[in-house]
């Protein structure tokens, strides 16, 4: 079960607006005249189709289709930006540089210059409008733009921040990309306008309900991209060649993966733990990767990698946890679909 504090934080996100520190994001600036084509030929999604102010999710893969990093690509008129887990920054930069030969492209890790907040909940659009004195386009996921931080202390100083639409719940949500020197002041300002500060435990519940796997917990470099359930969002099957494309296309056309990330809806009140074994009729068929108590489903839920041919919605299974078996049902993800226009 959830603690009273966690339940209050979750309710704040669902009913009002929750403010979540999310410093795990890293940021790479991609400049140069050839940047769109360069990224297009390396990443799994259609980067050339992005217009300024637009964005998409994509993946950087090995030639064998294994997942090096999921990332978010944002297009501006004079640059592209890559949002990636900070733990994968060095891998992403070094891999991109390895393919960088003569193209007019610059790759700069600017993560030290920025930090991130998430604003989630039905009051997020109105709160952002009140703070920044302009509407922020949150209806289309990954739409992004720049806003001016209100002048502080009566001065005329202006600071530019970036926002992007990034919902984790049924309601609109945003990420704010903020210079660290402004983080504390902006956090205070958002709270003054009604945002409730909520912690990383709430973020974990929201992302599991939304079926959002995290690198290093639910997936890693050993996984083929289609095993993660992210291919539908991260892959264009019509764009042509990119690193790992042949493997991904072959799996999509002819085959199936040996395991897949699934949801697990658990009976009772016991929350499984990462690493718990998933069994079917006494035979091991997978393992739990993440778990939490879901207020939306009023019970424990989990993410887990399940072996073929068992990754089918509705199949009853058991999770072995601390000497007992938790009866569960395999579920398609997400448990709770995030906001979409």
Secondary structure, DSSP 8 states (H G I E B T S, - for coil): ---HHHHHHHHHHHHS-EEEE-TTEEEEEEESTTHHHHHHTTBSS-STT--TT-EEEEEEE-TTSBEEEEEEEEE-SS-EEEEEEGGGHHHHHHHHHHH-SSSS-EEEE-GGG-EEEEEESTTHHHHHHHHHSS----SSTT-EEEEEE--STT----EEEEEEE--SSSS-EEEEEE-HHHHHHHHHHHHHTT-EEE-HHHHHHHHHHTT---BTTTB-TTSBGGGGT-HHHH--SSS---TTHHHHHHHHHT---SEEEEEEEESSS----TT-EEEETTEEEEEEEEEEEETTTTEEEEEEEEETT---TT-EEEEEETTEEEEEEEE-S-SS-----
